[in-house]
């Protein structure tokens, strides 16, 4: 049954619910589309939980690099769980309604975990820089206390950055009848466009959050790898250079898997308004669903210690 709405004599209106469209133009095929989505969510949750268990149970992996990998896996689990319930509800059961407040909560966690993931990738680039440029001091620089403080700072940064966003949306007057979201989850840019009010503050604050988190992180990651490359080029042996750079391959791939879709989403929202709605939807799904799927695959393939520890967890051995 469709939730009721009261449109009579109101000067300030907020909808009881939004209507999620799923994948525009392919609603008739949602049943078939749910199969690869279910598979990807299963791979994402299983792979990242395996990494968490492998690091926890394997004493030899109790090192800074693997602690940061655990943070990345945890953020991927959070990102998957943020979108999975509403996405599968649309694809499996054609249940397209989402409560207004539930939408704002989902949006907060969705964007918060994205900021956490970006921050963790930056922390991992710092880990690689310290390990390569000053290996003798690596253990003394990245102690357990330092790693805990970095983790707390990452969570605090994401929470403080995104905390105002739901309240900025909640203060807006919305148009009766305009309740259609272009995805199967709540995206900030998607929700604010449904308002019948001046959204300049929302646009500016959203831009500030993107630039101060993902924008700053990406620049610092590039800077870290410039310094790493400078250090590596100073090594005398070509074999040593290759061996040292090889320790960064997994992280570089994880950075590309995360930041390429982020750039795609940002460019399309700002310059691709003329593109079909399905393009917007597919890029958003790639941004939110693909990194949690690929990250555990990348690290299990490229890192022999992680791969071995994951197999031991699967076999039930400590």
QUISUL-V428138 format. One record per backbone hydrogen bond with DSSP energy under -1.0 kcal/mol. CO is the residue of the C=O (numbers start at 0). NH is the residue of the N-H. If there is no record, write none. Layout:
co-><CO CO>
nh-><NH NH>
This chain:
co-><12 15 17 18 22 25 26 28 29 31 32 33 34 35 36 37 38 39 40 41 42 43 44 45 46 47 48 49 50 51 52 53 57 58 60 62 63 64 65 66 67 68 69 70 71 72 73 74 75 76 77 78 79 82 83 84 85 86 87 88 88 95 97 98 99 100 101 102 103 104 105 106 107 108 109 110 111 112 113 114 115 116 117 118 119 120 121 122 123 124 125 126 127 128 129 133 136 137 140 142 143 144 145 146 147 148 149 150 151 152 153 154 155 156 157 158 163 164 165 166 168 172 174 176 178 180 186 187 190 191 193 198 199 200 201 202 203 204 205 206 207 208 209 210 212 213 214 215 216 217 218 219 220 221 222 223 224 225 226 227 228 231 236 237 238 239 240 241 244 247 248 249 250 251 252 253 254 255 257 258 259 260 261 262 263 264 265 266 267 271 275 275 276 277 278 279 280 281 282 283 284 285 289 290 293 294 295 296 297 298 302 303 304 305 306 307 308 309 310 311>
nh-><173 99 97 180 25 28 29 32 33 34 36 37 38 39 40 41 42 43 44 45 46 47 48 49 50 51 52 53 54 55 56 57 60 61 62 66 67 68 69 70 71 72 73 74 75 76 77 78 79 80 81 82 83 86 87 88 89 90 91 92 94 19 17 102 103 104 105 106 107 108 109 110 111 112 113 114 115 116 117 118 119 120 121 122 123 124 125 126 127 128 129 130 131 132 133 136 140 141 142 146 147 148 149 150 151 152 153 154 155 156 157 158 159 160 161 162 167 168 169 170 171 195 177 178 18 20 190 191 193 194 174 202 203 204 205 206 207 208 209 210 211 212 214 215 216 217 218 219 220 221 222 223 224 225 226 227 228 229 230 231 232 234 240 241 242 243 244 245 247 251 252 253 254 255 256 257 258 259 261 262 263 264 265 266 267 268 269 270 271 274 278 279 280 281 282 283 284 285 286 287 288 289 293 294 297 298 299 300 301 302 306 307 308 309 310 311 312 313 314 316>
